[in-house]
Each structure stands twice: as C-alpha cells, then as structure tokens.
Amino acid sequence: MSDQNAYVPPKVWTWNKPSGGTFASINRPIAGPTHDKDLPVGKHPLQLYSMGTPNGQKIGIMLEELLAAGHTGAEYDAWLIRIGDGDQFSSGFVQVNPNSKIPALVDRSGPEPIRVFESGSILLYLAEKFGAFLPKDLAGRTECLNWLFWQMGSAPYLGGGFGHFFAYAPFKQEYPIDRFAMETKRQLDVLDRRLAESRFLAGDDYTIADIAVFPWYGGLVKGFLYNAAEFLSVHEYKNVIRWADEILARPAVQRGRKVNRTFGELSDQLHERHDASDFETKTQDKLG
C-alpha cells in the first residue's frame, strides 16, 4: 500500500478508476438510470420500494406501527430493491426517486400517484396523512421535527463516515476512523443527554423522531451495526440503551425490521411483504 500521506489532489478530479471498498461497483459520479425496468405494483394503496438497511427499516416500522394503531389505509406492498445489484438505477426506480436511494414510496390511494422519497420526507408524509406519531400542538410538533431533522443531518456521519471507513473501506486509515468515531460518540452523547430527561426524543410520546433515529443509533448501541459496539464503548450510553430496548420490544418494530431484509438470521428476513400473514408464512428460504 502506498503512503497515505503522499496523496496530492489533482487540479481537476476525474473518475478514472473504481474507488474500492464494499460498494465500489455501484458508486458513480452521475445520476440517472442505467437500465430500463418498470417497478412492480401490488394491490395496496401504498407501494414501498426498499431494502432493510437502517434507512429502509424506518418505513417498514412506520407502516407496521400505523397498521397496529388501526389505520387500515396503511396496508402496503413492500418490494425488494437490491442495492448491491444496482436495482436503484432502474428507469422505474429513478422515476420515483431521481436520487437513486432507498427507501422510496408511491401512494396510489388518490386519483394520481404521489411519489415520496427520502426517509424523513416519507415519515412526515405518512404521519400527516394518517394523523399519527406526530404531535398536533406546535411545541410538540416542533420538538419532534427537531429530532427528525437532527437524524437526517447526523446519520451520514455515522453511516457514510464512520461506517464506511471502519467497516467497508478497502483498507483501514487512522485519520478518518478517528475523526468519525469521535463524531459518532459525540452524537450518542447528544442523544444520551436528551434521553436522560425524556422517555422518548420528542417527550413522553413515541413519534416519527424515534422511528427515524432508532434503526441507526438504537441499532448501534444494540450491536446491529458495523460490529462496532465494543470499539465505540456504547455501554456508556445507558439512556440510549434504555430507549432502544423499549422501542425494540414493540411488536410493530420487530415486524418492520424484517421488511425487505436480506441479511442476518433467516427468521428475521422478509424479502417482500404483501400481506400481514407474510410474517407468519414466509421467511427468506421460503421466498427462494
């Protein structure tokens, strides 16, 4: 390996070689589709196109929570988008999300389909559509959105920063790992201090803020992400662990975490979801 301190940026950057790392095959500096393929459409009003990454889990959890709360209009079909295979660059997916990132949602309950992309936008759309998991008073709503947008701005430092350099980069480098580990621990401390004074992030009630933050930071302290719990000493964040345990105990969260999941125990994988009974009758091995 060449000396990492010897790199001098060129005057003009050009894309002339793969970047290396786990996701090098799907990284590119341009947008748009790479191939023509329509997205499937099921029988329900809501069509979810996703994969069970932390960002993808948010929407599966939200939809299962809505159904558990009695919102029958939240019935949905969940279609697997295999990001490692480049499914997100199909012409159909790009029409729904020009940014080619999961999750993406199409609401077909009205006269014209509505596309919704970016996980925070989808959570807010569903919360407003069904009047659930979003406080109605101005102060409560604002506190909820504070933490929702905190997650949207903070998680890239955890995932694309720490997670990439710690787990997925082609070789380990001290500087980026130290830099992003420091920031990840600072973010965990922000959450821990908030949860020392509040049961959930927005107050006493469980909201879309918790649904957004849990798959990332709850997953981290529970040891689900990057095999990094010991490295980051997550045991220090006792309030985050308490909060994560309470959320993980919710049946809708347990179901939502399985939706479009392609890794882990077979019993925790449900590649596609089209009916509530799928959780009892289908696992990854039955889907083939």
N, C-alpha and C positions, 0 to 999 in steps of 0.2 A: 504494500500500500504506500502511496506517495505521501510525503509530508503534508499533513492537513494545513499547516501554516504557510505553505508555498503557493497556495492558490491566489491568483490575481485576477479579478473580474475583467472580462474583455470590455472594450469600449461599447460594443453593441452585442447584447446577448442573442444567441441563435440556438434553436433547438436542433441539434445535430447528432444526439446520441440519447439512449434511454437514461433516465435518471437513476435507475437502480431501485432496489427495495421491493417490498411485497406487492405494491400496486403500480409498479412501473409500466406494466402492459396497458393500463387504461388511462395513464396520465398523458395529457397533450395540451398544448397552449392555445387551442382553438375550440370554439363551440360548434354546435350543430350536430345533425345526425351522421352516423357512419354507415347506416344501412336502413332499408325500408322494411318496416314491420309494424302492423297495427297492434294496438293493445287489446287484449280480450275484455269483454264486457259481460258481467254476470247479471243476475236477476234483481239485485237490490238497488236501492236509490244511491248508495254510496259505494264507489269503486276505489279501493286503495291499491296502489302500486308501490311495493316497498320491499325491504329486506330487514331482518331482525337485528340490525345494528342498534346502538343506543338511540340514534335519531329515529330510526324506524319503529322502535319499541314504543315511543311516545304515543303514536297514533293508534296502534293496536290497543294499548292500555286505555286511551281516552274512549275509544269506541266501545270497548268492553265495559268500562265504567258507566257510560251512557245507557247501555242496554241493561246493566244491573240496576240502574236507577229507574227503569221503567220506560225509557224513551225508545219505543219500538221503531220509530223512524230512523234510528241509527243503525239498523241492520245493514250489513256491508258484505261485499266480496273483497277478499284480500288476495292479490296476485303477486307472485314472487318475481322480483326483479333481481337477477343475479349480477351484482355489480362487478364481480371479478370476471364475468364473461362479457361485459360491455352492454348488457341489456338496456342500460340507461341512455345509450346513444342511439336507440332505435328512433325512427321517424315518429312513431306514435308517442313514445315517451317524451321526446323533445317538444312535441306539440302541447303536452300537459305541463312540462317543466323545462323551459329553454335552458336552464342551468344544469340539466342532466344530473340531478342529485335526488336520492330518495330521502324521505317519502314524498309521494305526490297523490293527490286525491281529486276525483271528479265527482261532483254532486249532480246527479241526474234526476233529482226529485222535482225540478221545476220545468217550465216549458223549454228552456235552453240549458245545456250542461254548463256548469261552472267549474273551472279548473282552480285548484288551490295548491300552491307549492310553498316550500319552506315550512319546516315542522312547527315553528312558532305561529306562523300565519294559519296553518291548519288547525292547531289547538284553539286559537282565538275564534276562528270561523265556526268551529263546532260548538264551542262554548256559547257563542252568541246565537247560533241557530237554534239550540235546544234550551237555552237559558239555564245552563248548569255549569258548576265548577268554576264560576266567575262571579265574585261578589257584585251585588247590584248597587250598593252605596258607593259614592265617589271615592271615599278614602280607602275602602277595602279593595275596590277595583284597581285603584292606582297602585296600591301595595302589591297586589297580585301581578300586575303588569310590570312593576319594577323588577320583580324576581324573574318573570318570564324573559324579559329582555336582557337581564343580567346573564341568564343562561345562554342566550343566543350569542352574546358577545364574549362570554368567558370560555365556553366549551371548546372553541377552536384551539385555545392554548393547551387544553388538556388532550384533545384528540389529535389534531394536526401537528401540535407542538410536541408535548411530552410523549404521547403515544407513538407518534411516528418515529422519533429519534430513539426512544427506548426499546420499542418492540419491532418496528418494521423497516428501519433504515438498513441499507446494505452493510454498514459497519457502524460500530459504536464510536461516538465522539463525545468527549467530556464536556466541552462548552455548551452545546445545545441541550444535552441531557440535564446538566446542572441548571441552566437557565430556565428550562421549562418545568423541571421538578420544583424549583423554588416558587415559580408562579402557581403551579398546581397546589402546593401546600398553602400558599397564601389564600387561594380561593377556598380551600377546605376550611381554613380558619375563619374566613368571612361567613361561610355557612354555619360553622360550629357556634360562632358568637350569636348569630341570629337565632339559631335553634335552641340556644340556652335560655332564651326569653320567650320563645313562641313554639307552640306544638307543631304547627306547620309553617311554611315560609310566609304566607300572607296573613297568618293569625291562627285562630282556633279551627278554621275550616280547611279541609283538603281542597285544593284548587288546581287549575292547569299549571300553575307555577311548580307545584310539587311533581306533577306528571312530567313536566319538561326536564326538571333537574334530576329526578331520581335515576333514570337509566344511565346517566353519566356519573354523577358524584355518589349516588347511592350504590351504583354498580362498582365504583372504585373501592369504597370502604368495605363492601361485601366480598371483595376479591374476584369480581367478574371480569375486570378489565386489565389487560396487559401483564398479568401475573406480577403486579407491582405493589401489592398491599404492604408487603414487608419493606420493600425499598423506600416507600413513602411514609412508613410508620403510621399507617392510617388508624391504628388503635388509639392514637392521641385524640381523635376527633369523636369523643364519646356522644356528643349530642347529634352529630350527623349519623352515627351508627344507630342510635335510638330511633331516630326519624326513619332511617332506611328500613329498619326491622319492622316498624309499624306499617309502612307502605307495602313492603314485600309480603306481609301477611294477608293483604286484601286479595280475595279470590279473583277479582277482575284484573288485578295487576299480574297475578300468576298466569292467567289466560293470555293477557295481552303480550306478555314477554315471549310467548311461544309463537305468535303470529309471524309468518314469513321467516322463521328462524331456520338456519341451515347448519348450525354447529352446536356442539355440546351433546348432552345425552339425547338419545332418540326420543325419549318420552317428553322432552322439552322442545321438540321441533314440530311445527305445523306449517309446512311449506305454503299451503293455500288454505284459506278459510272461506267457506261459503254458507255455513250454517252452524248454529251453536252446537249441534251434535258432533261436529267435526272434532271437537276437543276430546270427546269420548271414543270416537270410532276411528280416528285417523292419527297415525304417527308417521314419521318420516319413512319408515320402512314399508308401511302400507301404501304410501303415495308412490313409492318406486323412485 
